[in-house]
């Protein structure tokens, strides 16, 4: 059989590979025959085409006594083959899965992250490199055990990954403290659901949100931006376009000060309003600053990229912004923005 496995004729090798697979799954092999068959399958896997590997993987993945070496070999093959083993084979041990998590490709890791009933040793290993696509797959895997350590990694990465935040928010196994921290990073349309499902203290969430918004900038940076705005106001160049220019050049602190001054609110009020109700606050600021509504997508996109607005400009967010432009003039928008930012 070993000599047959070395045949150069691809069709013959494929026939032998599938035939030997059928022999292995027909009934448990003897302790003596098992390692021989396993070595032979591994040799054959290395020389057959993808289609034959897929056939072998499908047969071996549902066999309770499938040779372990062949299972492990197939789990690291091209993704069309590996996914069959990674998804279905009960022969993969936690150690095997940890090996896949450590040395497989990102596609292998992503598939493993979707496998049912993963245990903490595996999910912690998968989460270690902090890859957003893997963390999102784990967060969406409702049957996976997720440790506090992995959740901490997810929370850190989620600051710049809206889809990961949403996946985490759909889980039902979060602690109250974790759900509270997550809630701060979610758009207002998600927060109400978390308040209800996890019995969160809304006042605490808002207090932490305000604290984060007001503590994100150093006093010296604020002072420098304020001086620049004072100079612009003095020479008559301070307006909404000045604020947008600062935002476009990634001078976000200067943007805050310029926009707040034009809107006739304090910087603290603007930052708090944005943190509490991002979409509505940004739209209200556009109106208060006398900016055309075409400027809003630019502001929204920039603030979303920096993590200060958590909703994409679509669906509810687009409707909420449009509603502000339809219902509020500059003076009223300024007043409402001031009220929104009054939690200081």
N, C-alpha and C positions, 0 to 999 in steps of 0.2 A: 504493500500500500504506500510505503514511503517513496518507493521508486515511481509509482504511478503519480504521486503528488508532484513530482518533478517533471512531468511531461510538458513539452513545449506547446503542444496543440491546445489553444485556449478552450475550444469546445469540449475536449476531453477532460481538461481540468475542471471546467464548470460542472460537467456531469458527475465527476468523482466527488466534488465538493458538496453538491446537493444530495448525492446518494449517501455519502458518509453522514451528513447531517440527519437525514431520515433514519439512518441506522442508530444514531445516538439518541434520538428522541423516541424511538419505538418502545424502548424499555431501558431501565437503568443498566449501565454497563457494570461489569465486575470491577473491583478495586484494581485489578491488574490491567484491565483493558482501558480503563478511564484515562490515565495519563498518556497512553499511547495515542488514543483517539484525539485527545485534546491537542497534543503536539502536532498531529497530522492536520487537524482543522486549522490551527494557527498557520501552518505552512501553506495550506490551500488558500486561506483568506488573503495572504500576501500576494497571491498570483492570479486570482480570479477577477472578473469585471464587477462593476458596481451592481448590475442587475442580479448577479448570482449572490453577491454579498447581502443584498436586500432580502432575497429568498431565504438565505441561511439565517439572517437576523430575525425574520418573522417566525421561522420555525423554532429557533432556539430561545427566543424571548419569552415564549409561553411554556417552556419545558422546565419543570421543577428540578430536574437533575441534569440540566445542560452543563457541559464541561465549562468550568469557570474560566480557564485560560482563553477559550474562544470567545466567551461573553465579554471578557475584559478587552480583548483585541478588537472586537467589533465596536465596542463603546467608544473607541478612539479613532475609528475610521471616518471617512468623509461623512458629512452631516446627514445625508439622506439615509445612510446606513445606521449611523450612531443613534439617531433619534429614536429608532425602533427599540433599541436596547435600553437607552436612557429612560424612555417613557414607560416601558412595560415590563422589563425583566425583573423578576423577584430575586434573581440570583445576585444582583449587585448588592454588596454589603456597604455599610457606612464608610468603611475604609476605601472601597472602590470609588464611591461617590466623592469622597474627599480628594482622591487622586485626580479625578476628572476636574474637580473644582480648581485644583492647583495647577494642573498641567494641560488641560484641554484648551481648545480655542474658545474665544468669546461666544461662538455659536453653541459649542458644547455646554458651556456654563449657563448660557441663557436657557437652553432646553432643560438642563438639570434643575434650574431654579423653578421650573413649572411642574416638576414631578410631584406626585401626590405624597403627602405624609412625610415630608422631609424632617429629619430631626435636627436639633440645635447644632450638633457638631458639624453637620453639613452646611447648614444655612450660615453659621458663623464664618466658615471657610469661604463660602461664596461671597459673603458681604465684605470680606477683608480688603480687597482692592478698591472698594467704593466705586464700582462702575455703575453709572446711572441705569443702564439698560438691565443689568442683573438685579439691582436693588428694586427696580420697578416690577420685574417678574416675580421676585420674592414677595413684595408687598401685595401683588395681585393673587398670590397663591394662598388661598384661605386655609388650606390644610397644612401648610408649613409651620413648624414651630419657629418662632422668632424670639430671640433673646433680647434683653434690654441693651446689650452691647451692640447688636445689629440694628436695633431701632435707633440708637444714638447715631450710628453711622448714617442711617437713612435720613434722620432729621437734619444732619449737617449738610448732606448732599442735596436734600430737598429744597434748601434755600434758593437754589438756582434751577430747580427742576419742577415746574408746575405739575406735570403729569405724575411724578413720583409723590408729590404732596396729595394729589387726589386719590392715588392708589392707597396710600397710607390711611387716608380719611375714611375709606370704605371698609377698613378692617374693624372687627368687633372685639379684638383682644388687646386693645390699648389700655394702659393705665390712665387714671384721671389726670395725673401730672403730665404724662406724655401727650395725651389728647389736648391738654391746655396749651402746651408749647407748640403743637402742630397747628392749633386753631389760630394762633397769632399770625401764621404764615399763609392762611387761607383767605380767599375772597369772601366778602360778606355773605354771598349766597350759599356758601358751604358752612359757615359758622353756625347758623341756626340748627342745622341737622346735628352737628356735634354737640351743641348745648343740650339737645334733647336726648341723644343716644347715650351720652356719657355723664349726664347730669352735671354739666360743667357750671361753674360760677361765672356768669356772664360779666359781672363787674370786675372779677379778677382778670379775666381774659382782656378786657378793655384796658384795665390798669397796666397790665404787662405790655400791651400793645403800645400804649402811650409812652411808657418808660423806655421801650426799645426805640421808638421814634425820636424821642428827645435826647437819648443818650448816644446816638450814632455819630455825632459830629463833635469835634473838639472845640473848646471855647476860642482858641486862637484862630482856627479856620473860620469860624463864624464871624469873628471880629474883622478879619481880613476881607471877607465877602461883604460885610456891612459897610466898610469903608469904600469899597469899590462902588457899591450901589449909591452911597451918599454922593460920591463924585459924579456918577452918571446922572443922578437926579439934579445936581447943581448945574451941570452943563446942558441939561435938557434932552439927554439921549436915553433916559430911562423910560421904557415902555414894554409892552408885551413881547415885541420882537427882540428886544435886548435880552429878555429872559430866555426865549427860545434859542437864541444864538449861544447863550451860556450852556444850555442843555445839549445842544448839538456838538459842542466842543468838550462835552463830558465834564463841565464845571458845575456839578450838581448842587454844590453848596451855594455858589453864586446864583444859580437858577432859583433856589429856594428863597433867597433874600430878595432878589429882583421881583419875582412873581408875587411874593407876599406884599411887598411895598406897593406894587401897582394895584393889587387887589384890595389894598387898605386893610390888611389883617396883619397880625404879628407872625413872625417866622414860626414860632411855636404853634400857633393856631393852624397855620397851613400844614405843618408836618403832622400834627395830631389828626386833622381832618383827613389827610391822605392815608394815614395808617388805619384809621377806623373805617373809612368808606372810600376806598381808592378811586373807583371809576367816577362816582358822583362828585367827589371833591375835585378831581382833575377837570371835569367838565365845568363845574361851577367856577373854578379859577379861570378857565378860558373866557367864560362870559364876563366875570368880574374884571378881567384885564382888557376887555374889549377886543379879544382875538377872534378872528374868523373861525367858524367851526371846522374848517379844513385843517386848522393847526392842531386840532385835538388828536388825531391819529398819531402825529409825530410825537406829541407829549406822552401819550399813552404808551407807545412802543418803547420810548426811551426809559420811562419809569418802570415798565414791565421788565425790561432787560436788566435793570439795576435791582430788581426784586422789591420795588416799593408799590407796585400794582400787581396783584396776583391773578387777575383775570385776563384772558385773551380778548381782543376786541371783536367779539362775535356774540350772537345770541342775546342773552340777558344784558351783558355789558354794553353792547351797541345800543340796545333799546333804552337803557338807563341814561346813557350819555345823550342820546337824541332827545329824550324827554326833558333833560335840563336845558338844552338849547331852545326847545320849543316853549318852555314855561317861564324862564327866568331872564330878566334883563340884567344889565351890569350892576346896578345899585342893589337890587334884591339878591343877586347871586353873591355879592360881597357880604351882605348881612347874613345870609344862610351859611356861607363858608366860615364866617366868624363864629356862628353858633355851633357849627359842627366841630370846630376846634376848641371849644370851650372847656374840654376835659383836661385842663392843665392846672 
